[in-house]
Amino acid sequence: MAGGEGVDNGGDENPTMVESREWVMSAYAAAGIPTADHLKLRTRKLSLDLHSIPDDHVAVELLWVSVDPYLRGRMSGQDEGLYFSQFALDEVIVTIGIGRVIRSRSGKFCKGDLVVSNFFPFSEYSIVAANLLRVIDQTAGIEISAYLSTLGLPGFAAWVGIEVIGRPKPGSNVFISAAAGGVGMFAGQLAKLKGYRVVGSTGSDEKVKLLKEEFGYDEAFNYNKETDFDAALSKYFPNGIDLYLDNVGGKMLEAVLNHLNPHACIAISGMISQYNKVWTERVGVRNLLNMVGKEVRMEGYLMGSHLDRFEDFTKEMLTYTKEGKLISKHKIYYGMESFIESLGSMFSSSNIGKVIIQVKP
């Protein structure tokens, strides 16, 4: 339990020197999916001796890693003002993760605490500042991986898109792209819980079935079959779209702009169809003028700008989770070495739900 007085004195079975594998950016990938030419798994020695840990820091063993599309934007070598700055070459990649405290020089954490951070070094062992960590309540009866999905970045992105940015009126028509992905699966369920009509687009017939039968979408379509997006949206939204939660950008965004109702909202969570392209090769949207005549509001958003609502989000999502009203799907990869494969999988439409790496049991 966190918050014990004093610090762990290190007098336990944990070694004071470890060999720790870690992922580093060895070269930038301006276009395409990053590969072993760009990402390297190296090993270094790290002292876990108590005297090597600064005050208000803890030694942590990495257990789970969240693999998210925004990571791709930090690997291009092009600072376009998107998300965060680029990863520094030959330095450890930072991601969202869950770990176990093995030694502590912070009064906030004790040995054995499970902690989550948005700035976790992608390293088997690391020394992390206590102010970057939040403790996980192991008595809450919540699956640990949920803190990287339902109660983590994807769930928060979905909640902010619906609850804060979109704010649709009762009975509104809501469209969600990449609807079977980490953000989309929660966005659709939240929209249904709030009484909206919800339609999703996804990349396979299997996912269409999942959206309708498990996530509760009213309708869904396979964008690989419904290649005329304008015709598809006319079919599924005969009364127009009031809120579009955009996770893909590109041609789908352009088609949506032809089907919006007056005063509609487009909440832009991401544009995964464009991440692997340099900006000059990305799909341009030709009909932005539609926003003027229909007084449409389009707003992109980052989670860091809405942290003042994180407590509200957590309370609501915990309630839904405990009541069994939210379903979460994960694609779990195993071991540090699976990072490149798991990263690439997000751009292949092969996954359902949230992509997670289990580093250690």
Solvent accessible surface area in square Angstrom, and as a share of the most:
residue,aa,sasa,rsa
1,M,207,0.93
2,A,30,0.23
3,G,48,0.46
4,G,26,0.25
5,E,176,0.79
6,G,51,0.49
7,V,78,0.45
8,D,27,0.14
9,N,121,0.62
10,G,16,0.16
11,G,70,0.68
12,D,45,0.23
13,E,141,0.63
14,N,27,0.14
15,P,73,0.46
16,T,69,0.40
17,M,108,0.48
18,V,13,0.08
19,E,116,0.52
20,S,0,0.00
21,R,82,0.30
22,E,0,0.00
23,W,10,0.04
24,V,5,0.03
25,M,0,0.00
26,S,33,0.21
27,A,40,0.31
28,Y,77,0.29
29,A,2,0.02
30,A,48,0.37
31,A,54,0.42
32,G,33,0.31
33,I,71,0.36
34,P,1,0.01
35,T,60,0.35
36,A,57,0.44
37,D,108,0.56
38,H,35,0.16
39,L,2,0.01
40,K,92,0.39
41,L,57,0.28
42,R,94,0.34
43,T,77,0.45
44,R,95,0.35
45,K,140,0.59
46,L,22,0.11
47,S,32,0.21
48,L,0,0.00
49,D,48,0.25
50,L,27,0.14
51,H,163,0.73
52,S,59,0.38
53,I,1,0.01
54,P,67,0.42
55,D,93,0.48
56,D,91,0.47
57,H,50,0.22
58,V,0,0.00
59,A,0,0.00
60,V,0,0.00
61,E,27,0.12
62,L,1,0.00
63,L,7,0.03
64,W,35,0.12
65,V,0,0.00
66,S,0,0.00
67,V,1,0.01
68,D,6,0.03
69,P,45,0.28
70,Y,24,0.09
71,L,0,0.00
72,R,1,0.00
73,G,20,0.19
74,R,31,0.11
75,M,0,0.00
76,S,17,0.11
77,G,30,0.29
78,Q,91,0.41
79,D,108,0.56
80,E,67,0.30
81,G,80,0.77
82,L,82,0.41
83,Y,64,0.24
84,F,102,0.42
85,S,70,0.45
86,Q,28,0.13
87,F,9,0.04
88,A,50,0.39
89,L,79,0.39
90,D,87,0.45
91,E,101,0.45
92,V,36,0.21
93,I,0,0.00
94,V,44,0.25
95,T,1,0.00
96,I,8,0.04
97,G,0,0.00
98,I,0,0.00
99,G,0,0.00
100,R,82,0.30
101,V,0,0.00
102,I,12,0.06
103,R,3,0.01
104,S,1,0.00
105,R,73,0.27
106,S,3,0.02
107,G,43,0.41
108,K,126,0.54
109,F,10,0.04
110,C,37,0.22
111,K,84,0.36
112,G,32,0.31
113,D,2,0.01
114,L,16,0.08
115,V,0,0.00
116,V,2,0.01
117,S,4,0.02
118,N,74,0.38
119,F,91,0.38
120,F,0,0.00
121,P,29,0.18
122,F,0,0.00
123,S,0,0.00
124,E,18,0.08
125,Y,37,0.14
126,S,3,0.02
127,I,46,0.23
128,V,5,0.03
129,A,25,0.20
130,A,5,0.04
131,N,122,0.63
132,L,76,0.38
133,L,13,0.07
134,R,107,0.39
135,V,68,0.39
136,I,4,0.02
137,D,81,0.42
138,Q,103,0.46
139,T,124,0.72
140,A,29,0.22
141,G,75,0.72
142,I,21,0.11
143,E,114,0.51
144,I,45,0.23
145,S,1,0.00
146,A,9,0.07
147,Y,27,0.10
148,L,1,0.00
149,S,0,0.00
150,T,5,0.03
151,L,6,0.03
152,G,7,0.06
153,L,48,0.24
154,P,4,0.02
155,G,0,0.00
156,F,4,0.02
157,A,6,0.05
158,A,0,0.00
159,W,3,0.01
160,V,0,0.00
161,G,0,0.00
162,I,1,0.01
163,E,58,0.26
164,V,24,0.14
165,I,4,0.02
166,G,6,0.06
167,R,149,0.54
168,P,19,0.12
169,K,161,0.68
170,P,128,0.81
171,G,57,0.55
172,S,10,0.07
173,N,19,0.10
174,V,0,0.00
175,F,0,0.00
176,I,0,0.00
177,S,0,0.00
178,A,30,0.23
179,A,0,0.00
180,A,3,0.03
181,G,24,0.23
182,G,16,0.15
183,V,31,0.18
184,G,0,0.00
185,M,0,0.00
186,F,0,0.00
187,A,0,0.00
188,G,0,0.00
189,Q,9,0.04
190,L,0,0.00
191,A,0,0.00
192,K,70,0.29
193,L,68,0.34
194,K,58,0.24
195,G,50,0.48
196,Y,21,0.08
197,R,76,0.28
198,V,0,0.00
199,V,0,0.00
200,G,0,0.00
201,S,1,0.01
202,T,4,0.02
203,G,10,0.10
204,S,33,0.22
205,D,75,0.39
206,E,119,0.54
207,K,15,0.06
208,V,25,0.14
209,K,121,0.51
210,L,16,0.08
211,L,0,0.00
212,K,88,0.37
213,E,120,0.54
214,E,76,0.34
215,F,6,0.02
216,G,36,0.35
217,Y,7,0.03
218,D,56,0.29
219,E,59,0.26
220,A,6,0.04
221,F,4,0.02
222,N,15,0.08
223,Y,65,0.25
224,N,89,0.45
225,K,138,0.59
226,E,47,0.21
227,T,105,0.61
228,D,85,0.44
229,F,38,0.16
230,D,60,0.31
231,A,53,0.41
232,A,1,0.01
233,L,0,0.00
234,S,59,0.38
235,K,130,0.55
236,Y,27,0.10
237,F,5,0.02
238,P,100,0.63
239,N,115,0.59
240,G,9,0.08
241,I,0,0.00
242,D,39,0.20
243,L,1,0.01
244,Y,0,0.00
245,L,0,0.00
246,D,0,0.00
247,N,14,0.07
248,V,23,0.13
249,G,2,0.02
250,G,4,0.04
251,K,137,0.58
252,M,9,0.04
253,L,6,0.03
254,E,25,0.11
255,A,7,0.05
256,V,0,0.00
257,L,0,0.00
258,N,66,0.34
259,H,29,0.13
260,L,3,0.01
261,N,35,0.18
262,P,90,0.56
263,H,132,0.59
264,A,4,0.03
265,C,7,0.04
266,I,0,0.00
267,A,0,0.00
268,I,27,0.14
269,S,23,0.15
270,G,10,0.10
271,M,56,0.25
272,I,42,0.21
273,S,55,0.35
274,Q,12,0.05
275,Y,37,0.14
276,N,28,0.15
277,K,69,0.29
278,V,45,0.26
279,W,173,0.61
280,T,96,0.56
281,E,113,0.51
282,R,73,0.27
283,V,53,0.30
284,G,54,0.52
285,V,36,0.21
286,R,209,0.76
287,N,25,0.13
288,L,87,0.43
289,L,141,0.70
290,N,47,0.24
291,M,40,0.18
292,V,106,0.61
293,G,72,0.69
294,K,67,0.29
295,E,112,0.50
296,V,15,0.09
297,R,90,0.33
298,M,55,0.25
299,E,65,0.29
300,G,50,0.48
301,Y,20,0.07
302,L,85,0.42
303,M,27,0.12
304,G,56,0.54
305,S,84,0.54
306,H,27,0.12
307,L,102,0.51
308,D,118,0.61
309,R,75,0.27
310,F,45,0.19
311,E,141,0.63
312,D,67,0.35
313,F,0,0.00
314,T,35,0.20
315,K,153,0.65
316,E,39,0.18
317,M,0,0.00
318,L,45,0.22
319,T,63,0.37
320,Y,34,0.13
321,T,38,0.22
322,K,130,0.55
323,E,97,0.43
324,G,59,0.57
325,K,100,0.42
326,L,19,0.10
327,I,66,0.34
328,S,40,0.26
329,K,63,0.27
330,H,50,0.22
331,K,80,0.34
332,I,49,0.25
333,Y,22,0.09
334,Y,144,0.55
335,G,14,0.13
336,M,0,0.00
337,E,105,0.47
338,S,11,0.07
339,F,1,0.00
340,I,42,0.21
341,E,114,0.51
342,S,0,0.00
343,L,0,0.00
344,G,14,0.13
345,S,11,0.07
346,M,26,0.12
347,F,42,0.18
348,S,66,0.43
349,S,51,0.33
350,S,78,0.51
351,N,17,0.09
352,I,41,0.21
353,G,6,0.06
354,K,5,0.02
355,V,7,0.04
356,I,0,0.00
357,I,0,0.00
358,Q,36,0.16
359,V,17,0.10
360,K,44,0.19
361,P,140,0.88
